[in-house]
C-alpha cells in the first residue's frame, strides 16, 4: 500500500469558526512536533469563513494511524463538532481498512486503474 491523501470538507455551525481555527492550530502544532509520516497537512477557508477544506497526505496507513493517535479522540471529536464534515480518503486500501471507512463521513476511493 502506498501513500494516502485525505480531503475533509467542513461546513461550520453558526459561531463555531473561531473554535475550529483554535483547534486547527493545535492539530497543526501536533503534526509539526510529533508526526513523522505526514507529508502534508493544510487547511483552506472560503472567503466568508463558513467552510473549510483540510488536505492531509501520509506516506502510508501507519502514518495516518500514528497521526490519529497523536491528535487523540478528544481533540478529534472537538474539531468535528464545529461543523458538518464529509470527506474522502484516496489510495490503495485493503478490504479491512476500506470497511472501517464505509458508512462513515469519510468515503474511501481506490486508484483507477487498480495498481498491480
Residue frames as a rotation matrix with the C-alpha (Angstrom) as fourth column:
UNK 1
0.584 0.812 0.000 0.00
0.812 -0.584 0.000 0.00
0.000 0.000 -1.000 0.00
UNK 2
-0.362 -0.740 0.567 1.35
0.749 -0.593 -0.296 3.42
0.555 0.318 0.769 -0.97
UNK 3
-0.994 -0.091 -0.056 0.64
0.107 -0.843 -0.528 6.95
0.000 -0.531 0.848 0.13
UNK 4
-0.148 0.983 -0.106 -2.77
0.989 0.147 -0.021 8.20
-0.005 -0.108 -0.994 1.20
UNK 5
-0.915 -0.011 0.404 -4.46
0.070 -0.989 0.132 11.51
0.398 0.149 0.905 0.53
UNK 6
-0.311 0.831 -0.461 -7.29
0.934 0.178 -0.308 12.69
-0.174 -0.526 -0.832 2.76
UNK 7
-0.831 0.174 0.528 -9.65
0.043 -0.926 0.374 15.57
0.554 0.334 0.763 1.98
UNK 8
-0.418 0.702 -0.576 -12.14
0.889 0.186 -0.419 16.76
-0.187 -0.687 -0.702 4.59
UNK 9
-0.542 0.376 0.752 -14.86
0.223 -0.798 0.559 19.33
0.810 0.471 0.348 3.91
UNK 10
-0.629 0.314 -0.711 -16.22
0.728 -0.085 -0.681 21.32
-0.274 -0.946 -0.175 6.87
UNK 11
-0.199 0.608 0.769 -19.33
0.208 -0.740 0.639 23.48
0.958 0.287 0.021 6.86
UNK 12
-0.924 -0.367 -0.104 -19.29
0.175 -0.164 -0.971 25.30
0.339 -0.916 0.216 10.17
UNK 13
0.092 0.895 -0.436 -22.12
0.970 0.019 0.242 25.53
0.225 -0.445 -0.867 12.65
UNK 14
0.576 0.234 0.783 -23.11
0.208 -0.968 0.137 29.10
0.791 0.084 -0.606 13.40
UNK 15
0.750 -0.274 0.602 -20.49
-0.606 -0.648 0.460 30.85
0.264 -0.710 -0.653 15.54
UNK 16
0.869 -0.365 0.336 -18.02
0.075 0.766 0.638 27.92
-0.490 -0.529 0.693 15.57
UNK 17
0.798 -0.579 0.166 -15.36
0.233 0.042 -0.972 29.04
0.556 0.814 0.169 13.07
UNK 18
0.313 -0.720 0.619 -13.12
-0.785 -0.563 -0.258 30.63
0.534 -0.406 -0.742 15.73
UNK 19
0.478 -0.095 0.873 -13.21
-0.626 0.661 0.415 27.40
-0.617 -0.744 0.256 17.72
UNK 20
0.940 -0.140 0.310 -12.31
0.311 0.724 -0.616 25.48
-0.138 0.676 0.724 14.54
UNK 21
0.597 -0.752 0.282 -9.34
-0.203 -0.481 -0.853 27.81
0.777 0.452 -0.439 13.98
UNK 22
0.261 -0.485 0.835 -8.13
-0.964 -0.168 0.204 27.42
0.041 -0.858 -0.512 17.57
UNK 23
0.600 0.034 0.799 -8.42
-0.277 0.946 0.168 23.63
-0.750 -0.322 0.577 17.45
UNK 24
0.950 -0.261 0.170 -6.81
0.252 0.325 -0.912 23.52
0.183 0.909 0.374 13.99
UNK 25
0.412 -0.840 0.352 -3.80
-0.695 -0.540 -0.475 25.40
0.589 -0.049 -0.806 15.34
UNK 26
0.251 -0.265 0.931 -3.46
-0.798 0.489 0.353 22.69
-0.549 -0.831 -0.089 17.99
UNK 27
0.837 0.105 0.538 -3.65
0.161 0.891 -0.424 19.99
-0.523 0.442 0.729 15.32
UNK 28
0.832 -0.546 0.098 -1.04
-0.057 -0.260 -0.964 21.75
0.551 0.797 -0.247 13.19
UNK 29
0.235 -0.758 0.609 1.31
-0.955 -0.298 -0.002 22.02
0.183 -0.581 -0.793 16.15
UNK 30
0.423 -0.023 0.906 0.91
-0.414 0.884 0.216 18.31
-0.806 -0.466 0.365 16.89
UNK 31
0.966 -0.066 0.250 1.63
0.250 0.482 -0.840 17.47
-0.065 0.874 0.482 13.25
UNK 32
0.594 -0.778 0.205 4.81
-0.418 -0.516 -0.748 19.57
0.688 0.359 -0.631 13.30
UNK 33
0.075 -0.580 0.811 6.02
-0.996 -0.073 0.040 18.25
0.036 -0.811 -0.583 16.65
UNK 34
-0.067 -0.010 0.998 5.05
-0.592 0.805 -0.032 14.57
-0.803 -0.593 -0.060 16.56
UNK 35
0.842 0.467 0.269 4.08
-0.080 0.601 -0.795 13.28
-0.533 0.648 0.544 13.12
UNK 36
-0.285 -0.956 0.067 6.86
-0.167 0.119 0.979 11.69
-0.944 0.267 -0.194 11.09
UNK 37
-0.706 -0.006 0.708 4.92
0.575 0.578 0.579 10.28
-0.413 0.816 -0.405 8.14
UNK 38
0.496 0.850 -0.179 2.63
0.584 -0.479 -0.656 13.25
-0.643 0.220 -0.733 7.50
UNK 39
-0.415 -0.669 0.617 3.71
0.901 -0.205 0.384 14.80
-0.130 0.715 0.687 4.21
UNK 40
-0.770 0.269 0.578 1.04
0.048 -0.880 0.473 17.49
0.636 0.393 0.664 4.04
UNK 41
-0.210 0.754 -0.623 -1.46
0.972 0.096 -0.213 18.99
-0.100 -0.650 -0.753 6.47
UNK 42
-0.982 -0.122 0.143 -3.06
0.156 -0.955 0.253 22.16
0.105 0.271 0.957 5.13
UNK 43
-0.191 0.943 -0.274 -6.29
0.811 -0.006 -0.585 24.00
-0.554 -0.333 -0.763 5.90
UNK 44
-0.916 -0.008 0.400 -8.10
0.294 -0.691 0.660 26.28
0.272 0.723 0.636 3.49
UNK 45
-0.380 0.812 -0.444 -11.02
0.472 -0.243 -0.848 28.62
-0.796 -0.531 -0.290 4.39
UNK 46
-0.025 0.440 0.897 -13.54
0.963 -0.232 0.141 30.05
0.270 0.867 -0.418 1.95
UNK 47
-0.540 -0.331 0.774 -13.87
0.339 -0.927 -0.160 33.84
0.770 0.175 0.613 1.67
UNK 48
0.106 0.629 0.770 -16.64
-0.574 -0.594 0.564 34.25
0.812 -0.502 0.298 4.27
UNK 49
-0.779 -0.590 0.212 -15.17
-0.523 0.425 -0.739 31.58
0.345 -0.687 -0.640 6.59
UNK 50
0.222 0.902 0.371 -18.30
-0.961 0.267 -0.074 29.45
-0.166 -0.340 0.926 6.58
UNK 51
0.995 0.080 0.059 -16.46
-0.064 0.971 -0.229 26.40
-0.076 0.225 0.971 5.28
UNK 52
0.147 -0.989 0.008 -13.02
-0.873 -0.126 0.471 24.81
-0.465 -0.076 -0.882 5.16
UNK 53
0.878 -0.076 -0.474 -11.15
-0.195 0.845 -0.497 22.11
0.438 0.529 0.727 3.32
UNK 54
0.389 -0.772 0.502 -8.45
-0.700 0.107 0.706 20.14
-0.599 -0.626 -0.499 5.10
UNK 55
0.738 -0.265 -0.621 -5.89
-0.419 0.541 -0.729 18.33
0.530 0.798 0.288 2.93
UNK 56
0.409 -0.576 0.708 -3.81
-0.688 0.315 0.653 15.61
-0.599 -0.755 -0.268 4.57
UNK 57
0.639 -0.268 -0.721 -1.20
-0.499 0.570 -0.653 13.39
0.586 0.777 0.230 2.92
UNK 58
0.531 -0.389 0.753 0.53
-0.635 0.405 0.657 10.44
-0.561 -0.827 -0.032 4.55
UNK 59
-0.430 -0.785 -0.446 3.34
-0.900 0.331 0.283 8.16
-0.074 0.523 -0.849 3.43
UNK 60
-0.692 0.231 -0.684 1.25
-0.031 0.937 0.348 5.10
0.721 0.262 -0.641 4.32
UNK 61
0.354 0.916 -0.188 -1.52
0.096 0.164 0.982 3.74
0.930 -0.365 -0.031 6.53
UNK 62
0.109 -0.384 -0.917 0.80
0.960 0.281 -0.004 3.51
0.259 -0.880 0.399 9.54
UNK 63
-0.882 -0.452 0.130 1.48
0.422 -0.882 -0.209 7.26
0.210 -0.129 0.969 9.28
UNK 64
-0.292 0.871 0.396 -2.27
-0.285 -0.474 0.833 8.01
0.913 0.130 0.386 9.15
UNK 65
0.520 0.493 -0.698 -2.85
0.447 0.539 0.714 5.83
0.728 -0.683 0.059 12.19
UNK 66
-0.348 -0.712 -0.610 0.04
0.930 -0.183 -0.318 7.50
0.114 -0.678 0.726 14.07
UNK 67
-0.839 0.098 0.536 -1.39
0.000 -0.984 0.181 10.93
0.545 0.151 0.825 13.21
UNK 68
0.169 0.986 0.009 -4.80
-0.133 0.014 0.991 9.87
0.977 -0.168 0.133 14.52
UNK 69
0.364 -0.112 -0.925 -3.22
0.834 0.481 0.270 8.63
0.415 -0.869 0.269 17.74
UNK 70
-0.710 -0.693 -0.124 -1.28
0.686 -0.640 -0.346 11.89
0.160 -0.331 0.930 18.18
UNK 71
-0.594 0.575 0.563 -4.40
-0.274 -0.802 0.531 14.03
0.757 0.161 0.634 17.65
UNK 72
-0.983 0.181 -0.026 -6.38
0.103 0.433 -0.895 11.80
-0.150 -0.883 -0.445 20.00
UNK 73
-0.435 0.896 0.092 -10.08
0.852 0.377 0.363 11.11
0.291 0.236 -0.927 20.32
UNK 74
0.103 0.524 -0.846 -10.92
0.783 -0.567 -0.256 14.20
-0.613 -0.636 -0.469 22.38
UNK 75
-0.467 -0.331 -0.820 -9.32
-0.164 -0.879 0.448 16.79
-0.869 0.344 0.357 20.06
UNK 76
-0.984 0.128 0.125 -10.67
0.160 0.313 0.936 14.96
0.081 0.941 -0.328 17.01
UNK 77
-0.223 0.965 -0.137 -14.22
0.971 0.232 0.051 14.94
0.081 -0.122 -0.989 18.42
UNK 78
0.004 0.186 -0.983 -13.96
0.489 -0.858 -0.160 18.61
-0.873 -0.479 -0.094 19.38
UNK 79
-0.747 -0.329 -0.577 -12.92
-0.289 -0.621 0.728 19.74
-0.598 0.711 0.369 15.92
UNK 80
-0.863 0.483 0.145 -15.54
0.412 0.509 0.756 17.55
0.291 0.712 -0.639 14.24
UNK 81
-0.135 0.855 -0.501 -18.20
0.946 -0.039 -0.322 19.14
-0.295 -0.517 -0.803 16.48
UNK 82
-0.547 -0.124 -0.828 -17.55
0.094 -0.992 0.087 22.58
-0.832 -0.030 0.554 14.95
UNK 83
-0.302 0.446 -0.842 -19.44
-0.892 -0.443 0.085 21.71
-0.335 0.777 0.532 11.79
UNK 84
0.796 0.489 0.356 -20.80
-0.242 0.797 -0.554 19.18
-0.554 0.355 0.753 9.38
UNK 85
-0.181 -0.965 -0.189 -17.99
-0.780 0.024 0.626 17.11
-0.600 0.260 -0.757 7.91
UNK 86
0.880 0.220 0.420 -17.58
0.038 0.850 -0.525 14.79
-0.473 0.478 0.740 4.96
UNK 87
0.187 -0.890 -0.415 -14.52
-0.837 -0.365 0.407 13.71
-0.514 0.272 -0.814 3.09
UNK 88
0.913 -0.024 -0.406 -12.54
-0.263 0.728 -0.633 11.26
0.311 0.685 0.659 1.05
UNK 89
0.229 -0.894 0.385 -9.52
-0.464 0.248 0.851 9.05
-0.856 -0.373 -0.358 1.65
UNK 90
0.843 0.023 -0.537 -7.71
-0.533 0.165 -0.830 8.29
0.069 0.986 0.151 -1.61
UNK 91
-0.212 -0.977 0.006 -5.25
-0.977 0.212 0.010 5.44
-0.011 -0.004 -1.000 -2.03
UNK 92
-0.193 0.037 -0.981 -4.66
-0.277 0.957 0.091 1.72
0.941 0.289 -0.174 -2.04
UNK 93
-0.313 0.191 0.930 -6.56
-0.946 0.025 -0.324 0.41
-0.085 -0.981 0.173 0.96
UNK 94
-0.943 0.025 -0.331 -7.06
-0.031 0.986 0.162 -3.27
0.331 0.163 -0.930 1.65
UNK 95
-0.234 0.959 -0.159 -10.56
0.213 0.210 0.954 -4.61
0.949 0.190 -0.253 2.30
UNK 96
0.028 0.221 -0.975 -10.36
0.980 0.187 0.071 -4.44
0.198 -0.957 -0.211 6.10
UNK 97
-0.753 -0.362 -0.549 -9.22
0.481 -0.873 -0.083 -0.81
-0.450 -0.327 0.831 6.06
UNK 98
-0.842 0.506 0.188 -11.82
-0.099 -0.488 0.867 0.18
0.530 0.711 0.461 3.44
UNK 99
-0.075 0.859 -0.507 -14.50
0.613 0.441 0.656 -1.42
0.787 -0.261 -0.559 5.62
UNK 100
-0.390 -0.136 -0.911 -13.51
0.885 -0.329 -0.329 0.85
-0.255 -0.934 0.249 8.53
UNK 101
-0.930 -0.038 -0.366 -14.39
-0.034 -0.982 0.187 3.90
-0.366 0.186 0.912 6.43
UNK 102
-0.722 0.689 0.064 -17.54
0.266 0.191 0.945 2.58
0.639 0.699 -0.321 4.73
UNK 103
0.175 0.941 -0.291 -20.74
0.785 0.046 0.618 4.18
0.594 -0.336 -0.730 6.02
UNK 104
0.047 -0.233 -0.971 -18.89
0.841 -0.515 0.165 7.00
-0.539 -0.825 0.172 7.80
UNK 105
0.758 0.281 -0.588 -18.32
0.062 -0.929 -0.364 10.64
-0.649 0.240 -0.722 6.91
UNK 106
-0.078 -0.844 -0.531 -15.08
-0.808 -0.259 0.530 9.76
-0.584 0.471 -0.661 5.05
UNK 107
0.879 0.457 0.136 -15.51
-0.262 0.701 -0.664 7.66
-0.398 0.548 0.736 1.91
UNK 108
-0.077 -0.946 0.314 -12.64
-0.048 0.319 0.947 5.50
-0.996 0.058 -0.070 0.61
UNK 109
0.861 0.232 -0.453 -11.62
-0.445 -0.086 -0.891 5.77
-0.246 0.969 0.029 -3.05
UNK 110
0.302 -0.747 0.592 -9.21
0.369 0.664 0.650 3.39
-0.879 0.022 0.476 -4.81
UNK 111
-0.413 -0.528 -0.742 -6.95
-0.504 -0.546 0.669 4.30
-0.759 0.650 -0.041 -7.75
UNK 112
0.657 0.551 0.515 -8.17
0.209 0.523 -0.826 3.58
-0.725 0.650 0.228 -11.26
UNK 113
0.474 0.357 -0.805 -6.99
-0.315 0.922 0.224 1.51
0.822 0.148 0.550 -12.89
UNK 114
0.976 -0.081 0.201 -6.13
-0.163 0.338 0.927 -0.64
-0.143 -0.938 0.317 -9.89
UNK 115
0.187 -0.979 -0.078 -2.42
-0.970 -0.172 -0.170 -0.83
0.153 0.107 -0.982 -9.18
UNK 116
0.741 0.011 -0.672 -0.79
-0.117 0.987 -0.113 -4.22
0.662 0.162 0.732 -9.51
